[in-house]
Amino acid sequence: MKYSKILVAVEELPLAEKVFKRGVCFAKEFNAKLAIVHVVNIPTSVGSIDAGILPEEAMDFSKKAGKNLLKNLIDSSSEGIEVEEYLPIGSPVDEVTSVVEEYGADLLIVGTHARSGLSKFFLGSVEEQIVSHVNCEVLVVKNNKD
């Protein structure tokens, strides 16, 4: 199989760096276009008036953090490959699925924290949901401690 458009979905460091580097390797190997997406997740960005953080401030902070994450990953690990950036706001499953379609990805690379037991039962697996919703191949990179 030859891939022509690879999308890398990242969440947070240090796993994001590992996942993005894998995408760069695949893009070089297949001479493919590369894009990266980080979703600003609304539930984690809402803030708390009780904590003195207004929702708008929390959202602005999350957007800036997402932009910085993408910029730092591209600057440090893209190896000169041109990378298209996406920073949507919303549900990670919905937004990554939308970007896969919009970008026309034929390979999606995601990372997983490999939760197990009760944590996985209560939190679910965003990665599993994404895999079941996208219409392309998916490579899941585990968060090993290597």
Secondary structure as the mmCIF struct_conf table of DSSP 4:
data_model
#
loop_
_struct_conf.conf_type_id
_struct_conf.id
_struct_conf.beg_label_comp_id
_struct_conf.beg_label_asym_id
_struct_conf.beg_label_seq_id
_struct_conf.end_label_comp_id
_struct_conf.end_label_asym_id
_struct_conf.end_label_seq_id
BEND BEND1 SER A 4 SER A 4
STRN STRN1 LYS A 5 ALA A 9
BEND BEND2 GLU A 12 GLU A 12
TURN_TY1_P TURN_TY1_P1 LEU A 13 PRO A 14
HELX_RH_AL_P HELX_RH_AL_P1 LEU A 15 PHE A 30
TURN_TY1_P TURN_TY1_P2 ASN A 31 ASN A 31
STRN STRN2 LYS A 33 VAL A 37
STRN STRN3 VAL A 40 ASN A 41
HELX_RH_AL_P HELX_RH_AL_P2 ILE A 42 SER A 45
BEND BEND3 VAL A 46 VAL A 46
STRN STRN4 SER A 48 SER A 48
TURN_TY1_P TURN_TY1_P3 ILE A 49 GLY A 52
STRN STRN5 ILE A 53 ILE A 53
HELX_RH_AL_P HELX_RH_AL_P3 PRO A 55 SER A 77
TURN_TY1_P TURN_TY1_P4 GLU A 79 GLY A 80
STRN STRN6 VAL A 83 TYR A 86
STRN STRN7 ILE A 89 GLY A 90
HELX_RH_AL_P HELX_RH_AL_P4 PRO A 92 TYR A 103
TURN_TY1_P TURN_TY1_P5 GLY A 104 GLY A 104
BEND BEND4 ASP A 106 ASP A 106
STRN STRN8 LEU A 107 THR A 112
HELX_RH_AL_P HELX_RH_AL_P5 GLY A 117 LEU A 123
HELX_RH_AL_P HELX_RH_AL_P6 VAL A 126 HIS A 133
BEND BEND5 ASN A 135 CYS A 136
STRN STRN9 GLU A 137 LYS A 142
#
